[in-house]
């Protein structure tokens, strides 16, 4: 029994001794991605946004990185940033206006989730005709949710 306890303690200590090295490695990777983003690499900005949204659960920081990715023409950054803005705002708010801008840019570039989100944003603001147009556009790009929404609202 004592032997098992000693082995368990040794195992626990070895994990704690190795762990800082693992964390430092992640930290170095994060620093590299941040530096690439600062240099204008939109893919690195998007990945940083994903890290902060998913791992750190810090939507405010994630939004900053998604905005940089969007400015660098990484369209999924526009989509994800727009979603965070919609979650934060209300119809006709400054957040909705910024989200509209991001979704519009990505939709025009062929990002079907952004077209769908433009439809939803317009619908929330009471612009059903415009919502239908964006749902149809998303549907034409193969977005099944856009097809379903267009069909339901066209009745």
Number of C-alpha atoms within 10 A of each C-alpha: 5 7 8 9 10 11 11 12 12 12 11 11 12 11 11 11 10 10 12 11 11 11 11 11 12 12 12 12 12 16 13 13 19 18 14 15 21 14 11 15 17 24 21 24 29 30 20 24 28 21 18 19 20 12 9 12 12 14 20 15 15 26 25 17 28 33 24 25 27 26 16 18 16 21 25 20 30 30 29 25 29 30 21 19 23 21 12 13 15 15 15 12 13 13 19 23 18 17 27 23 15 27 32 21 20 25 23 13 14 15 20 25 23 30 30 29 25 29 28 21 26 22 18 14 14 12 13 17 13 16 26 25 18 27 30 22 22 27 22 13 16 13 18 15 14 28 19 14 18 22 14 10 13 10 5
